[in-house]
Amino acid sequence: MDKKPPIDPSLFIPIGIGACSIFGILFVLLGLRLSAVRGTIQTIVTNTPVRFQYLGTEPAVAPPTDIAPVDEETLSASETPTEIFLSPPTATESTRTQPFATTPALLATTAPAPRTATVTVTGSALGATYDDVDLRLVYTGNWLSQSGVSGTYRNTLHISGTIGDAVQLIFFGQKIQLAYQGGPSLGTIAIRLDSADFVLDQSAPDTGSSQWESPTLALANHTITITHISGGSVNVDSLVIIDLSTPTPTATPTPPQ
């Protein structure tokens, strides 16, 4: 009868597998422990000056301004640098530096009130004479300007050969005088002074200077409009604002000797 060994050799296989499993678990636990130890940041103190730069993690966050710069000349090798820990921005700083939200009410603009057009009339000086070429006389139509005309004010004259031509002047005063050249075959003009209308025939037997005077008006702004209405050509020499405050000298007869 054969003798059997006290330990069955087939049992060594599961025992070896179990032992390997135990060693594997211990190795994994040891590796996790070592990883936890390596996670600690080791601070190494050196004599080299270091400039710190703040790296923000949120947009629109300004770097802190209370960190004094490192003076490289005063930092010696024997001094121990101080560790500086930069904390992330607090909620208060982040809220303060965030751009404010514009509301439609702030962006809305109020339309400016419409302006009322104001016409400023330049008052004519009392006693002033305005030549026919003065820019304050406003001509409409086909007027012709002539110079070198003898017997006229400053030797100039405006002539109209078309019915409907007009000239206008706004003046300040009480009385106005129109000077023109009368002559044969001249036409007729209509004079509107404010709301009053007058008709003047410029024809005359001989060529020469003539005048037309308005009635006395209130001392205020007035508008005179002269229009060519019929006949041959008409003309304008000058307009005179008569100063009624200056008395007109009268001739005193000289007694006979």
Rosetta constraint file for C-alpha pairs under 8 A:
AtomPair CA 7 CA 11 HARMONIC 7.86 0.50
AtomPair CA 8 CA 12 HARMONIC 7.99 0.50
AtomPair CA 11 CA 15 HARMONIC 6.50 0.50
AtomPair CA 12 CA 16 HARMONIC 6.05 0.50
AtomPair CA 13 CA 17 HARMONIC 6.34 0.50
AtomPair CA 14 CA 18 HARMONIC 6.14 0.50
AtomPair CA 15 CA 19 HARMONIC 6.22 0.50
AtomPair CA 16 CA 20 HARMONIC 6.19 0.50
AtomPair CA 17 CA 21 HARMONIC 6.26 0.50
AtomPair CA 18 CA 22 HARMONIC 6.31 0.50
AtomPair CA 19 CA 23 HARMONIC 6.29 0.50
AtomPair CA 20 CA 24 HARMONIC 6.07 0.50
AtomPair CA 21 CA 25 HARMONIC 6.27 0.50
AtomPair CA 22 CA 26 HARMONIC 6.31 0.50
AtomPair CA 23 CA 27 HARMONIC 6.15 0.50
AtomPair CA 24 CA 28 HARMONIC 6.30 0.50
AtomPair CA 25 CA 29 HARMONIC 6.28 0.50
AtomPair CA 26 CA 30 HARMONIC 6.13 0.50
AtomPair CA 27 CA 31 HARMONIC 6.21 0.50
AtomPair CA 28 CA 32 HARMONIC 6.36 0.50
AtomPair CA 29 CA 33 HARMONIC 6.28 0.50
AtomPair CA 30 CA 34 HARMONIC 6.29 0.50
AtomPair CA 31 CA 35 HARMONIC 6.22 0.50
AtomPair CA 32 CA 36 HARMONIC 6.32 0.50
AtomPair CA 33 CA 37 HARMONIC 6.46 0.50
AtomPair CA 34 CA 38 HARMONIC 6.30 0.50
AtomPair CA 35 CA 39 HARMONIC 6.37 0.50
AtomPair CA 36 CA 40 HARMONIC 7.47 0.50
AtomPair CA 45 CA 80 HARMONIC 7.56 0.50
AtomPair CA 45 CA 81 HARMONIC 7.26 0.50
AtomPair CA 46 CA 80 HARMONIC 7.91 0.50
AtomPair CA 46 CA 81 HARMONIC 7.63 0.50
AtomPair CA 47 CA 76 HARMONIC 7.76 0.50
AtomPair CA 47 CA 77 HARMONIC 5.45 0.50
AtomPair CA 47 CA 78 HARMONIC 7.70 0.50
AtomPair CA 47 CA 79 HARMONIC 7.54 0.50
AtomPair CA 47 CA 80 HARMONIC 7.09 0.50
AtomPair CA 47 CA 81 HARMONIC 7.20 0.50
AtomPair CA 49 CA 70 HARMONIC 7.50 0.50
AtomPair CA 49 CA 72 HARMONIC 6.74 0.50
AtomPair CA 49 CA 75 HARMONIC 7.34 0.50
AtomPair CA 49 CA 81 HARMONIC 7.80 0.50
AtomPair CA 50 CA 70 HARMONIC 7.79 0.50
AtomPair CA 51 CA 69 HARMONIC 7.62 0.50
AtomPair CA 51 CA 70 HARMONIC 6.77 0.50
AtomPair CA 54 CA 63 HARMONIC 6.09 0.50
AtomPair CA 54 CA 64 HARMONIC 7.69 0.50
AtomPair CA 54 CA 86 HARMONIC 7.59 0.50
AtomPair CA 55 CA 63 HARMONIC 7.72 0.50
AtomPair CA 56 CA 61 HARMONIC 6.59 0.50
AtomPair CA 56 CA 62 HARMONIC 7.79 0.50
AtomPair CA 56 CA 63 HARMONIC 7.06 0.50
AtomPair CA 56 CA 88 HARMONIC 7.40 0.50
AtomPair CA 56 CA 89 HARMONIC 7.69 0.50
AtomPair CA 57 CA 88 HARMONIC 7.68 0.50
AtomPair CA 58 CA 94 HARMONIC 7.69 0.50
AtomPair CA 60 CA 97 HARMONIC 6.18 0.50
AtomPair CA 60 CA 98 HARMONIC 6.18 0.50
AtomPair CA 60 CA 99 HARMONIC 7.79 0.50
AtomPair CA 61 CA 89 HARMONIC 7.91 0.50
AtomPair CA 61 CA 93 HARMONIC 7.50 0.50
AtomPair CA 61 CA 94 HARMONIC 6.25 0.50
AtomPair CA 61 CA 97 HARMONIC 5.85 0.50
AtomPair CA 61 CA 98 HARMONIC 7.56 0.50
AtomPair CA 62 CA 97 HARMONIC 7.38 0.50
AtomPair CA 71 CA 75 HARMONIC 6.44 0.50
AtomPair CA 75 CA 79 HARMONIC 6.84 0.50
AtomPair CA 89 CA 93 HARMONIC 6.09 0.50
AtomPair CA 89 CA 94 HARMONIC 6.56 0.50
AtomPair CA 90 CA 94 HARMONIC 6.36 0.50
AtomPair CA 91 CA 95 HARMONIC 6.07 0.50
AtomPair CA 92 CA 96 HARMONIC 6.15 0.50
AtomPair CA 93 CA 97 HARMONIC 6.26 0.50
AtomPair CA 94 CA 98 HARMONIC 6.25 0.50
AtomPair CA 102 CA 106 HARMONIC 6.59 0.50
AtomPair CA 102 CA 107 HARMONIC 7.32 0.50
AtomPair CA 103 CA 107 HARMONIC 6.68 0.50
AtomPair CA 104 CA 108 HARMONIC 6.04 0.50
AtomPair CA 121 CA 170 HARMONIC 7.30 0.50
AtomPair CA 121 CA 221 HARMONIC 7.92 0.50
AtomPair CA 122 CA 171 HARMONIC 7.61 0.50
AtomPair CA 123 CA 171 HARMONIC 5.81 0.50
AtomPair CA 123 CA 172 HARMONIC 5.00 0.50
AtomPair CA 123 CA 221 HARMONIC 7.26 0.50
AtomPair CA 124 CA 128 HARMONIC 7.07 0.50
AtomPair CA 124 CA 171 HARMONIC 5.05 0.50
AtomPair CA 124 CA 172 HARMONIC 5.09 0.50
AtomPair CA 124 CA 173 HARMONIC 7.37 0.50
AtomPair CA 124 CA 241 HARMONIC 7.43 0.50
AtomPair CA 125 CA 172 HARMONIC 7.24 0.50
AtomPair CA 125 CA 173 HARMONIC 7.99 0.50
AtomPair CA 125 CA 241 HARMONIC 7.32 0.50
AtomPair CA 126 CA 172 HARMONIC 7.49 0.50
AtomPair CA 126 CA 173 HARMONIC 6.33 0.50
AtomPair CA 126 CA 241 HARMONIC 5.55 0.50
AtomPair CA 126 CA 242 HARMONIC 6.20 0.50
AtomPair CA 126 CA 243 HARMONIC 4.97 0.50
AtomPair CA 127 CA 240 HARMONIC 6.71 0.50
AtomPair CA 127 CA 241 HARMONIC 5.02 0.50
AtomPair CA 127 CA 242 HARMONIC 4.93 0.50
AtomPair CA 127 CA 243 HARMONIC 4.84 0.50
AtomPair CA 128 CA 240 HARMONIC 5.88 0.50
AtomPair CA 128 CA 241 HARMONIC 5.49 0.50
AtomPair CA 128 CA 242 HARMONIC 7.51 0.50
AtomPair CA 129 CA 238 HARMONIC 6.87 0.50
AtomPair CA 129 CA 239 HARMONIC 5.85 0.50
AtomPair CA 129 CA 240 HARMONIC 4.35 0.50
AtomPair CA 129 CA 241 HARMONIC 6.46 0.50
AtomPair CA 130 CA 134 HARMONIC 6.04 0.50
AtomPair CA 130 CA 238 HARMONIC 5.56 0.50
AtomPair CA 130 CA 239 HARMONIC 5.20 0.50
AtomPair CA 130 CA 240 HARMONIC 6.21 0.50
AtomPair CA 131 CA 153 HARMONIC 6.85 0.50
AtomPair CA 131 CA 154 HARMONIC 7.51 0.50
AtomPair CA 131 CA 156 HARMONIC 7.76 0.50
AtomPair CA 131 CA 237 HARMONIC 6.52 0.50
AtomPair CA 131 CA 238 HARMONIC 4.48 0.50
AtomPair CA 131 CA 239 HARMONIC 6.62 0.50
AtomPair CA 132 CA 137 HARMONIC 7.12 0.50
AtomPair CA 132 CA 156 HARMONIC 7.04 0.50
AtomPair CA 132 CA 157 HARMONIC 6.25 0.50
AtomPair CA 132 CA 158 HARMONIC 6.21 0.50
AtomPair CA 132 CA 236 HARMONIC 6.26 0.50
AtomPair CA 132 CA 237 HARMONIC 5.38 0.50
AtomPair CA 132 CA 238 HARMONIC 5.04 0.50
AtomPair CA 132 CA 239 HARMONIC 7.52 0.50
AtomPair CA 133 CA 137 HARMONIC 7.42 0.50
AtomPair CA 133 CA 145 HARMONIC 7.76 0.50
AtomPair CA 133 CA 156 HARMONIC 7.57 0.50
AtomPair CA 133 CA 157 HARMONIC 7.93 0.50
AtomPair CA 133 CA 158 HARMONIC 7.70 0.50
AtomPair CA 136 CA 169 HARMONIC 6.45 0.50
AtomPair CA 136 CA 170 HARMONIC 7.92 0.50
AtomPair CA 137 CA 167 HARMONIC 6.46 0.50
AtomPair CA 137 CA 168 HARMONIC 5.72 0.50
AtomPair CA 137 CA 169 HARMONIC 5.14 0.50
AtomPair CA 138 CA 167 HARMONIC 5.38 0.50
AtomPair CA 138 CA 168 HARMONIC 5.16 0.50
AtomPair CA 138 CA 169 HARMONIC 6.54 0.50
AtomPair CA 139 CA 143 HARMONIC 7.31 0.50
AtomPair CA 139 CA 165 HARMONIC 7.74 0.50
AtomPair CA 139 CA 166 HARMONIC 5.94 0.50
AtomPair CA 139 CA 167 HARMONIC 4.33 0.50
AtomPair CA 139 CA 168 HARMONIC 6.63 0.50
AtomPair CA 140 CA 165 HARMONIC 5.82 0.50
AtomPair CA 140 CA 166 HARMONIC 5.32 0.50
AtomPair CA 140 CA 167 HARMONIC 6.18 0.50
AtomPair CA 141 CA 162 HARMONIC 7.73 0.50
AtomPair CA 141 CA 164 HARMONIC 7.13 0.50
AtomPair CA 141 CA 165 HARMONIC 4.55 0.50
AtomPair CA 141 CA 166 HARMONIC 6.58 0.50
AtomPair CA 142 CA 160 HARMONIC 6.48 0.50
AtomPair CA 142 CA 161 HARMONIC 7.46 0.50
AtomPair CA 142 CA 162 HARMONIC 6.63 0.50
AtomPair CA 142 CA 165 HARMONIC 6.34 0.50
AtomPair CA 143 CA 158 HARMONIC 6.31 0.50
AtomPair CA 143 CA 159 HARMONIC 5.58 0.50
AtomPair CA 143 CA 160 HARMONIC 4.73 0.50
AtomPair CA 143 CA 161 HARMONIC 7.35 0.50
AtomPair CA 143 CA 165 HARMONIC 6.95 0.50
AtomPair CA 144 CA 158 HARMONIC 5.54 0.50
AtomPair CA 144 CA 159 HARMONIC 5.13 0.50
AtomPair CA 144 CA 160 HARMONIC 6.37 0.50
AtomPair CA 145 CA 156 HARMONIC 7.29 0.50
AtomPair CA 145 CA 157 HARMONIC 5.92 0.50
AtomPair CA 145 CA 158 HARMONIC 4.58 0.50
AtomPair CA 145 CA 159 HARMONIC 6.45 0.50
AtomPair CA 146 CA 156 HARMONIC 5.63 0.50
AtomPair CA 146 CA 157 HARMONIC 5.21 0.50
AtomPair CA 146 CA 158 HARMONIC 6.22 0.50
AtomPair CA 146 CA 159 HARMONIC 7.57 0.50
AtomPair CA 147 CA 155 HARMONIC 5.75 0.50
AtomPair CA 147 CA 156 HARMONIC 4.37 0.50
AtomPair CA 147 CA 157 HARMONIC 6.47 0.50
AtomPair CA 148 CA 155 HARMONIC 4.98 0.50
AtomPair CA 148 CA 156 HARMONIC 6.21 0.50
AtomPair CA 149 CA 155 HARMONIC 4.63 0.50
AtomPair CA 149 CA 156 HARMONIC 5.76 0.50
AtomPair CA 149 CA 157 HARMONIC 6.94 0.50
AtomPair CA 150 CA 155 HARMONIC 5.51 0.50
AtomPair CA 151 CA 155 HARMONIC 6.72 0.50
AtomPair CA 151 CA 208 HARMONIC 7.21 0.50
AtomPair CA 151 CA 209 HARMONIC 6.74 0.50
AtomPair CA 152 CA 156 HARMONIC 6.31 0.50
AtomPair CA 152 CA 157 HARMONIC 7.17 0.50
AtomPair CA 152 CA 180 HARMONIC 7.91 0.50
AtomPair CA 152 CA 181 HARMONIC 7.55 0.50
AtomPair CA 152 CA 209 HARMONIC 6.94 0.50
AtomPair CA 152 CA 237 HARMONIC 6.43 0.50
AtomPair CA 153 CA 237 HARMONIC 6.45 0.50
AtomPair CA 153 CA 238 HARMONIC 6.76 0.50
AtomPair CA 156 CA 237 HARMONIC 6.82 0.50
AtomPair CA 157 CA 235 HARMONIC 6.78 0.50
AtomPair CA 157 CA 236 HARMONIC 6.08 0.50
AtomPair CA 157 CA 237 HARMONIC 5.03 0.50
AtomPair CA 158 CA 235 HARMONIC 5.45 0.50
AtomPair CA 158 CA 236 HARMONIC 5.28 0.50
AtomPair CA 158 CA 237 HARMONIC 6.60 0.50
AtomPair CA 159 CA 233 HARMONIC 6.75 0.50
AtomPair CA 159 CA 234 HARMONIC 5.79 0.50
AtomPair CA 159 CA 235 HARMONIC 4.32 0.50
AtomPair CA 159 CA 236 HARMONIC 6.67 0.50
AtomPair CA 160 CA 165 HARMONIC 6.55 0.50
AtomPair CA 160 CA 228 HARMONIC 7.21 0.50
AtomPair CA 160 CA 233 HARMONIC 5.48 0.50
AtomPair CA 160 CA 234 HARMONIC 5.38 0.50
AtomPair CA 160 CA 235 HARMONIC 6.07 0.50
AtomPair CA 161 CA 232 HARMONIC 6.71 0.50
AtomPair CA 161 CA 233 HARMONIC 4.50 0.50
AtomPair CA 161 CA 234 HARMONIC 6.81 0.50
AtomPair CA 162 CA 228 HARMONIC 7.20 0.50
AtomPair CA 162 CA 233 HARMONIC 7.35 0.50
AtomPair CA 163 CA 227 HARMONIC 7.89 0.50
AtomPair CA 163 CA 228 HARMONIC 5.05 0.50
AtomPair CA 163 CA 229 HARMONIC 5.28 0.50
AtomPair CA 163 CA 230 HARMONIC 6.13 0.50
AtomPair CA 164 CA 227 HARMONIC 6.12 0.50
AtomPair CA 164 CA 228 HARMONIC 5.34 0.50
AtomPair CA 164 CA 229 HARMONIC 6.08 0.50
AtomPair CA 165 CA 227 HARMONIC 5.75 0.50
AtomPair CA 165 CA 228 HARMONIC 5.48 0.50
AtomPair CA 166 CA 225 HARMONIC 6.85 0.50
AtomPair CA 166 CA 226 HARMONIC 5.45 0.50
AtomPair CA 166 CA 227 HARMONIC 4.25 0.50
AtomPair CA 166 CA 228 HARMONIC 6.38 0.50
AtomPair CA 167 CA 225 HARMONIC 5.76 0.50
AtomPair CA 167 CA 226 HARMONIC 5.34 0.50
AtomPair CA 167 CA 227 HARMONIC 6.69 0.50
AtomPair CA 168 CA 223 HARMONIC 7.17 0.50
AtomPair CA 168 CA 224 HARMONIC 5.70 0.50
AtomPair CA 168 CA 225 HARMONIC 4.40 0.50
AtomPair CA 168 CA 226 HARMONIC 6.39 0.50
AtomPair CA 169 CA 223 HARMONIC 5.85 0.50
AtomPair CA 169 CA 224 HARMONIC 5.50 0.50
AtomPair CA 169 CA 225 HARMONIC 6.70 0.50
AtomPair CA 170 CA 221 HARMONIC 6.90 0.50
AtomPair CA 170 CA 222 HARMONIC 5.71 0.50
AtomPair CA 170 CA 223 HARMONIC 4.47 0.50
AtomPair CA 170 CA 224 HARMONIC 6.50 0.50
AtomPair CA 171 CA 221 HARMONIC 5.57 0.50
AtomPair CA 171 CA 222 HARMONIC 5.45 0.50
AtomPair CA 171 CA 223 HARMONIC 6.40 0.50
AtomPair CA 171 CA 241 HARMONIC 7.78 0.50
AtomPair CA 172 CA 219 HARMONIC 7.02 0.50
AtomPair CA 172 CA 220 HARMONIC 5.39 0.50
AtomPair CA 172 CA 221 HARMONIC 4.32 0.50
AtomPair CA 172 CA 222 HARMONIC 6.13 0.50
AtomPair CA 172 CA 241 HARMONIC 7.94 0.50
AtomPair CA 173 CA 217 HARMONIC 7.63 0.50
AtomPair CA 173 CA 218 HARMONIC 7.45 0.50
AtomPair CA 173 CA 219 HARMONIC 5.05 0.50
AtomPair CA 173 CA 220 HARMONIC 5.72 0.50
AtomPair CA 173 CA 221 HARMONIC 6.62 0.50
AtomPair CA 173 CA 222 HARMONIC 7.51 0.50
AtomPair CA 173 CA 241 HARMONIC 6.57 0.50
AtomPair CA 173 CA 242 HARMONIC 7.46 0.50
AtomPair CA 173 CA 243 HARMONIC 7.41 0.50
AtomPair CA 174 CA 216 HARMONIC 5.49 0.50
AtomPair CA 174 CA 217 HARMONIC 4.44 0.50
AtomPair CA 174 CA 218 HARMONIC 5.45 0.50
AtomPair CA 174 CA 219 HARMONIC 4.92 0.50
AtomPair CA 174 CA 220 HARMONIC 7.08 0.50
AtomPair CA 174 CA 241 HARMONIC 7.88 0.50
AtomPair CA 174 CA 242 HARMONIC 7.31 0.50
AtomPair CA 174 CA 243 HARMONIC 7.61 0.50
AtomPair CA 174 CA 244 HARMONIC 7.36 0.50
AtomPair CA 175 CA 213 HARMONIC 7.33 0.50
AtomPair CA 175 CA 214 HARMONIC 5.81 0.50
AtomPair CA 175 CA 215 HARMONIC 6.43 0.50
AtomPair CA 175 CA 216 HARMONIC 5.25 0.50
AtomPair CA 175 CA 217 HARMONIC 6.13 0.50
AtomPair CA 175 CA 241 HARMONIC 6.15 0.50
AtomPair CA 175 CA 242 HARMONIC 5.38 0.50
AtomPair CA 175 CA 243 HARMONIC 7.47 0.50
AtomPair CA 175 CA 244 HARMONIC 7.69 0.50
AtomPair CA 176 CA 213 HARMONIC 5.97 0.50
AtomPair CA 176 CA 214 HARMONIC 5.60 0.50
AtomPair CA 176 CA 239 HARMONIC 6.90 0.50
AtomPair CA 176 CA 240 HARMONIC 5.65 0.50
AtomPair CA 176 CA 241 HARMONIC 4.70 0.50
AtomPair CA 176 CA 242 HARMONIC 5.66 0.50
AtomPair CA 177 CA 211 HARMONIC 6.64 0.50
AtomPair CA 177 CA 212 HARMONIC 5.60 0.50
AtomPair CA 177 CA 213 HARMONIC 4.38 0.50
AtomPair CA 177 CA 214 HARMONIC 6.35 0.50
AtomPair CA 177 CA 239 HARMONIC 5.64 0.50
AtomPair CA 177 CA 240 HARMONIC 5.01 0.50
AtomPair CA 177 CA 241 HARMONIC 6.53 0.50
AtomPair CA 177 CA 242 HARMONIC 7.02 0.50
AtomPair CA 178 CA 211 HARMONIC 5.50 0.50
AtomPair CA 178 CA 212 HARMONIC 5.09 0.50
AtomPair CA 178 CA 213 HARMONIC 6.38 0.50
AtomPair CA 178 CA 236 HARMONIC 7.53 0.50
AtomPair CA 178 CA 237 HARMONIC 7.58 0.50
AtomPair CA 178 CA 238 HARMONIC 6.13 0.50
AtomPair CA 178 CA 239 HARMONIC 4.83 0.50
AtomPair CA 178 CA 240 HARMONIC 6.63 0.50
AtomPair CA 179 CA 209 HARMONIC 7.08 0.50
AtomPair CA 179 CA 210 HARMONIC 5.84 0.50
AtomPair CA 179 CA 211 HARMONIC 4.47 0.50
AtomPair CA 179 CA 212 HARMONIC 6.59 0.50
AtomPair CA 179 CA 236 HARMONIC 6.62 0.50
AtomPair CA 179 CA 237 HARMONIC 5.28 0.50
AtomPair CA 179 CA 238 HARMONIC 5.16 0.50
AtomPair CA 179 CA 239 HARMONIC 6.23 0.50
AtomPair CA 179 CA 240 HARMONIC 7.90 0.50
AtomPair CA 180 CA 202 HARMONIC 7.94 0.50
AtomPair CA 180 CA 209 HARMONIC 5.91 0.50
AtomPair CA 180 CA 210 HARMONIC 5.48 0.50
AtomPair CA 180 CA 211 HARMONIC 6.25 0.50
AtomPair CA 180 CA 235 HARMONIC 6.03 0.50
AtomPair CA 180 CA 236 HARMONIC 5.01 0.50
AtomPair CA 180 CA 237 HARMONIC 4.70 0.50
AtomPair CA 180 CA 238 HARMONIC 7.00 0.50
AtomPair CA 181 CA 202 HARMONIC 7.53 0.50
AtomPair CA 181 CA 207 HARMONIC 6.76 0.50
AtomPair CA 181 CA 208 HARMONIC 5.49 0.50
AtomPair CA 181 CA 209 HARMONIC 4.64 0.50
AtomPair CA 181 CA 210 HARMONIC 5.86 0.50
AtomPair CA 181 CA 235 HARMONIC 6.68 0.50
AtomPair CA 181 CA 236 HARMONIC 7.49 0.50
AtomPair CA 181 CA 237 HARMONIC 7.03 0.50
AtomPair CA 182 CA 186 HARMONIC 7.16 0.50
AtomPair CA 182 CA 202 HARMONIC 5.14 0.50
AtomPair CA 182 CA 203 HARMONIC 5.54 0.50
AtomPair CA 182 CA 204 HARMONIC 5.45 0.50
AtomPair CA 182 CA 206 HARMONIC 7.29 0.50
AtomPair CA 182 CA 207 HARMONIC 5.41 0.50
AtomPair CA 182 CA 208 HARMONIC 5.49 0.50
AtomPair CA 182 CA 209 HARMONIC 6.08 0.50
AtomPair CA 182 CA 210 HARMONIC 6.00 0.50
AtomPair CA 183 CA 202 HARMONIC 6.93 0.50
AtomPair CA 183 CA 203 HARMONIC 5.02 0.50
AtomPair CA 183 CA 204 HARMONIC 4.44 0.50
AtomPair CA 183 CA 205 HARMONIC 5.98 0.50
AtomPair CA 183 CA 206 HARMONIC 5.20 0.50
AtomPair CA 183 CA 207 HARMONIC 4.06 0.50
AtomPair CA 183 CA 208 HARMONIC 6.62 0.50
AtomPair CA 184 CA 203 HARMONIC 5.22 0.50
AtomPair CA 184 CA 204 HARMONIC 5.18 0.50
AtomPair CA 184 CA 205 HARMONIC 5.42 0.50
AtomPair CA 184 CA 206 HARMONIC 6.41 0.50
AtomPair CA 184 CA 207 HARMONIC 6.91 0.50
AtomPair CA 185 CA 203 HARMONIC 5.80 0.50
AtomPair CA 185 CA 204 HARMONIC 7.80 0.50
AtomPair CA 185 CA 231 HARMONIC 7.63 0.50
AtomPair CA 185 CA 232 HARMONIC 5.98 0.50
AtomPair CA 185 CA 233 HARMONIC 7.91 0.50
AtomPair CA 186 CA 201 HARMONIC 7.69 0.50
AtomPair CA 186 CA 202 HARMONIC 5.66 0.50
AtomPair CA 186 CA 203 HARMONIC 4.50 0.50
AtomPair CA 186 CA 204 HARMONIC 7.65 0.50
AtomPair CA 186 CA 231 HARMONIC 6.50 0.50
AtomPair CA 186 CA 232 HARMONIC 4.74 0.50
AtomPair CA 186 CA 233 HARMONIC 5.31 0.50
AtomPair CA 186 CA 234 HARMONIC 5.93 0.50
AtomPair CA 187 CA 201 HARMONIC 6.23 0.50
AtomPair CA 187 CA 202 HARMONIC 5.90 0.50
AtomPair CA 187 CA 203 HARMONIC 6.27 0.50
AtomPair CA 187 CA 228 HARMONIC 7.63 0.50
AtomPair CA 187 CA 229 HARMONIC 7.82 0.50
AtomPair CA 187 CA 230 HARMONIC 5.63 0.50
AtomPair CA 187 CA 231 HARMONIC 3.86 0.50
AtomPair CA 187 CA 232 HARMONIC 4.17 0.50
AtomPair CA 187 CA 233 HARMONIC 5.32 0.50
AtomPair CA 187 CA 234 HARMONIC 5.45 0.50
AtomPair CA 188 CA 199 HARMONIC 7.18 0.50
AtomPair CA 188 CA 200 HARMONIC 5.71 0.50
AtomPair CA 188 CA 201 HARMONIC 4.36 0.50
AtomPair CA 188 CA 202 HARMONIC 5.87 0.50
AtomPair CA 188 CA 203 HARMONIC 7.71 0.50
AtomPair CA 188 CA 228 HARMONIC 6.31 0.50
AtomPair CA 188 CA 229 HARMONIC 5.92 0.50
AtomPair CA 188 CA 230 HARMONIC 5.22 0.50
AtomPair CA 188 CA 231 HARMONIC 5.95 0.50
AtomPair CA 188 CA 232 HARMONIC 7.66 0.50
AtomPair CA 188 CA 234 HARMONIC 6.82 0.50
AtomPair CA 189 CA 199 HARMONIC 5.95 0.50
AtomPair CA 189 CA 200 HARMONIC 5.35 0.50
AtomPair CA 189 CA 201 HARMONIC 6.46 0.50
AtomPair CA 189 CA 202 HARMONIC 7.58 0.50
AtomPair CA 189 CA 226 HARMONIC 6.52 0.50
AtomPair CA 189 CA 227 HARMONIC 5.38 0.50
AtomPair CA 189 CA 228 HARMONIC 4.56 0.50
AtomPair CA 189 CA 229 HARMONIC 5.38 0.50
AtomPair CA 189 CA 230 HARMONIC 7.07 0.50
AtomPair CA 189 CA 234 HARMONIC 7.18 0.50
AtomPair CA 190 CA 197 HARMONIC 7.06 0.50
AtomPair CA 190 CA 198 HARMONIC 5.79 0.50
AtomPair CA 190 CA 199 HARMONIC 4.58 0.50
AtomPair CA 190 CA 200 HARMONIC 6.30 0.50
AtomPair CA 190 CA 226 HARMONIC 5.78 0.50
AtomPair CA 190 CA 227 HARMONIC 5.17 0.50
AtomPair CA 190 CA 228 HARMONIC 6.52 0.50
AtomPair CA 190 CA 229 HARMONIC 6.39 0.50
AtomPair CA 191 CA 197 HARMONIC 5.72 0.50
AtomPair CA 191 CA 198 HARMONIC 4.91 0.50
AtomPair CA 191 CA 199 HARMONIC 6.02 0.50
AtomPair CA 191 CA 200 HARMONIC 7.41 0.50
AtomPair CA 191 CA 224 HARMONIC 6.98 0.50
AtomPair CA 191 CA 225 HARMONIC 5.74 0.50
AtomPair CA 191 CA 226 HARMONIC 4.71 0.50
AtomPair CA 191 CA 227 HARMONIC 6.58 0.50
AtomPair CA 192 CA 196 HARMONIC 5.60 0.50
AtomPair CA 192 CA 197 HARMONIC 4.47 0.50
AtomPair CA 192 CA 198 HARMONIC 6.26 0.50
AtomPair CA 192 CA 224 HARMONIC 5.68 0.50
AtomPair CA 192 CA 225 HARMONIC 5.15 0.50
AtomPair CA 192 CA 226 HARMONIC 6.58 0.50
AtomPair CA 193 CA 197 HARMONIC 6.32 0.50
AtomPair CA 193 CA 198 HARMONIC 7.97 0.50
AtomPair CA 193 CA 222 HARMONIC 7.23 0.50
AtomPair CA 193 CA 223 HARMONIC 5.89 0.50
AtomPair CA 193 CA 224 HARMONIC 4.55 0.50
AtomPair CA 193 CA 225 HARMONIC 6.58 0.50
AtomPair CA 194 CA 222 HARMONIC 6.09 0.50
AtomPair CA 194 CA 223 HARMONIC 5.32 0.50
AtomPair CA 194 CA 224 HARMONIC 6.40 0.50
AtomPair CA 202 CA 234 HARMONIC 6.85 0.50
AtomPair CA 228 CA 234 HARMONIC 6.73 0.50
